[in-house]
């Protein structure tokens, strides 16, 4: 396929993530080459606020890059790469920077997160993926393979890929991290002409992950969920309020008990507060399966899974995300993984662009562990 044909397929002007405008360029290996070429980038500038301080960021944007040799849906099987060049006037060395891998199922929430990561010196890869059951995870694995295949050519440390996502994108990221290296997807990846490389990622940051739940995962331990997530989350929220604000909140929510800095409430009252029931919500997800369950791979003790996890859910998200996060956290902790899981009281849990999240990436990527 020549240059004109490739541009026609990819679609000039297609957006991929924050600042990702599609570009067309053919290398010596052809239009569907899986070799990353350090040319054809666009130098761009952005102002990004991190921890209340605005940072001037200059970065290189590579976009419209096919990550499989034989795409079946070219506009949705491309990725963009953003590489920081200068941050607040200082040159950035990005060759060993962590790589933040986002996917198009995360929606607009990802834009702020990706911008903050870029302004913190991380390389940001935004991957488009196809819709439909099973397609998203295959495409995301192919994107990881492309990045790893281009070690030494594509900026960033391919051994420190952090898969991120929110909502459905969070479900994809969790499944990607849990299923790394497993062969169930190999046939589909081979048909697409995915690179011959590992699809393992180093860490996962999933906020409010929406994923398919298997029957065993619907029977979670409510007492465990209350003691480990809901009650600590509610207590943190109340302690963060002024006395006047706390009194008003408790007056508006008489189902919550508060004495001596300790919170108490029942699980049925909590479900009424968030406006759903666990049985109905779980049943709805089962009727509309989108992904395989990440817990399947956790139960199999997959040795190639990600070992570092940042998991967030919010009580405003409903009961199913809490179930997903609770089960994932419990299962991964039992395997000895590094897990940072939190429930955001009366919130959505979407804090992936926060200073705490960015600090977690920096500290986690600096570890010598797998």
Secondary structure, 3 states (H helix, E strand, C coil): CCHHHHHHHHCCCCECCCCCECCCCCECCECCCCCCCCCCCEEEEEEEEECCEEEEEEEEEEEEEECCCCCCCHHHCEEEEEEEEEECCEECCCCCCCEEEEEHHHCCHHHHHHHHHHHCCCEEEEECCCCCCCHHHHHHHHHHHHHHHCECCECCCCCCEEEEEECHHHHHHHHHHHCCCCHHHHHHHHHHCCCCCCCCCCEEEEECCCCCCCHHHHCCCHHHHHHHHHHHHHHHHHHCCCHHHHHHHHHHCCCCEEECCEEECCHHHHHHHHCCCHHHHHHHHHHCCCCCCHHHHHHCCCCCCCCEEEEEEEHHHCHHHHHHHHHHHHHHHHCCCEEEEEEECCCCCCCCCCHHHHHHHHHHHCCCCC
